[in-house]
Amino acid sequence: MDERAVTGWWRTSLVRIEPGEIALRGYPIEQLIGAVTFPQTIWLLLKGELPSREQAALLEAALVAAVDHGPQAPSIAAARMAATCGLGLNNAVATGVNLLGDVHGGAGQQAMAMYEEIRSSELPLADAVRDYRSRHRYLPGFGHRFHPRDPRRDPLLGLVRAAVADGTVGGEYLAVAEEIERQLGPVPMNIDGATAVIYAELGFPPELGRGLFVLSRSVGILAHAWEEKQSGTRIKGPLPRPLLPTYTGPALRDL
Ligand SMILES: CC(C)(COP(=O)(O)OP(=O)(O)OC[C@H]1O[C@@H](n2cnc3c(N)ncnc32)[C@H](O)[C@@H]1OP(=O)(O)O)[C@@H](O)C(=O)NCCC(=O)NCCS
């Protein structure tokens, strides 16, 4: 078989690997190390070019904000349980990440899709939001089970407003999110709605927004899995030992 037919089987524009050479998007790794930040590297790989310092700072703020939300979150709890079962740390992290889906951890991607649908509507903004609300009872990225006001909302939106003011981002998605919030009245934007504004303003498609959230939350999942592993607890289930889940089947009966 022609050698090019084999080497062309996998194609990538991300990284050039030769003996003694690693280059990300054309930049030698030895020039990147020490010169660019981790968020800049994420951007470079996902988008192909390096971001400006301001773009990278906004991306980093979103990544920091979503890093952890405590062991009551199913993904974190699952990772901690996995860590007590004798798995390696990588398996424990994967267990947590695998729980992030459309319902748990999916609101950011859904909010990005919603913002885009409203932004691209031909209706005036307020009407486009009203139209969307008439078709959807719950809007992703707004409201929270136990934070009356998500403490991450204000600093994130403050950074987006500053980025609009200095021309780093355009502000169209921020305007959509703020109009939704205005119409929802007392239901404020949550972490997913606010980070969705950032990822959309920075030009990421919704699915990559989910990917970036997973990258961010993976840090928390790793730290929780490590903490639980350090405790030395073995086989920790979802309830403290003396408690059992409620049984709802038939009463004991003879065969
Ligand atoms: C998170 C969530 C489940 C919290 O729900 P909750 O605590 O049960 O809130 P409630 O249903 O008590 O909401 C109170 C009122 O606000 C409204 N509301 C809450 N979140 C809303 C939302 N996202 N969109 C529209 N209305 C919302 C409810 O309709 C309700 O109105 P009503 O009293 O007229 O019926 C809900 O806000 C939601 O589904 N949000 C979207 C998903 C999301 O962003 N999840 C990520 C959270 S970090």
The ligand as an ORCA input file, in Angstrom:
! r2SCAN-3c Opt
* xyz 0 1
  C     -32.206     25.416     38.755
  C     -33.715     25.252     38.784
  C     -34.089     23.794     38.585
  C     -34.206     25.752     40.121
  O     -35.509     25.504     40.144
  P     -36.364     25.727     41.459
  O     -35.536     25.932     42.661
  O     -37.300     24.614     41.478
  O     -37.002     27.080     41.201
  P     -38.553     27.275     41.224
  O     -39.189     26.336     40.265
  O     -38.967     27.251     42.656
  O     -38.658     28.716     40.614
  C     -39.366     29.729     41.203
  C     -40.015     30.508     40.092
  O     -39.013     30.971     39.180
  C     -39.258     30.462     37.881
  N     -37.998     30.020     37.303
  C     -36.955     29.467     37.959
  N     -35.983     29.179     37.094
  C     -36.418     29.560     35.886
  C     -35.860     29.520     34.619
  N     -34.632     29.021     34.416
  N     -36.582     29.981     33.582
  C     -37.808     30.476     33.770
  N     -38.405     30.545     34.957
  C     -37.703     30.087     36.005
  C     -40.173     29.268     38.078
  O     -41.001     29.107     36.940
  C     -40.970     29.671     39.270
  O     -42.009     30.503     38.845
  P     -43.482     30.325     39.450
  O     -43.331     30.581     40.932
  O     -44.265     31.351     38.724
  O     -43.867     28.921     39.142
  C     -34.354     26.086     37.673
  O     -34.072     27.439     37.905
  C     -33.922     25.676     36.307
  O     -34.401     24.688     35.753
  N     -33.013     26.466     35.685
  C     -32.562     26.177     34.360
  C     -31.526     25.079     34.334
  C     -30.168     25.560     34.812
  O     -29.715     26.639     34.492
  N     -29.507     24.698     35.595
  C     -28.197     25.000     36.116
  C     -28.279     25.476     37.527
  S     -26.677     26.000     38.106
*
